[in-house]
């Protein structure tokens, strides 16, 4: 079952609904820079692996 978000302020929810309506539309977005983002995340993951294997201590 799909959960829906709720508003804590009923007056605010009514105002938003009056401005934008109550229907929902699907939005598709093409991800840009996916290769660069993936490369960056892989570098972070590799740095975490190296840090976990490190025996360097401070103090």
C-alpha positions in Angstrom: 0.0 0.0 0.0 1.3 3.4 -1.0 1.7 6.0 1.9 0.8 9.6 1.4 2.4 12.5 3.2 0.2 14.6 5.4 0.2 18.2 6.4 0.3 19.3 10.1 -1.6 22.5 9.2 -5.0 21.9 7.7 -5.4 25.6 6.6 -2.0 25.4 4.8 -3.1 22.2 3.0 -6.3 23.8 1.9 -4.5 26.9 0.6 -2.0 24.8 -1.3 -4.8 22.6 -2.8 -6.7 25.8 -3.9 -3.5 27.1 -5.6 -2.2 23.9 -7.2 -5.2 21.4 -7.2 -5.3 17.9 -5.8 -4.2 15.9 -8.8 -0.8 14.4 -9.2 1.3 14.1 -12.4 4.3 11.9 -13.1 7.5 13.9 -13.7 10.3 12.3 -15.7 13.7 13.9 -15.5 16.8 12.8 -17.4 19.7 12.5 -15.1 22.6 14.6 -16.3 26.3 14.0 -15.4 25.6 10.4 -14.4 29.1 9.2 -15.3 30.7 12.0 -13.3 28.5 11.4 -10.3 29.1 7.6 -10.5 32.9 8.2 -10.7 32.8 10.6 -7.7 30.9 8.1 -5.6 33.3 5.3 -6.6 36.2 7.4 -5.5 34.5 8.1 -2.1 33.8 4.4 -1.7 37.4 3.5 -2.6 38.7 6.1 0.0 36.5 4.6 2.6 37.8 1.1 1.9 41.4 2.3 2.1 40.7 4.1 5.3 39.1 1.0 6.9 42.3 -1.0 6.1 44.7 1.7 7.3 46.7 1.2 10.4 47.5 4.8 10.8 46.8 6.2 14.3 46.8 9.6 15.8 47.7 10.6 19.3 
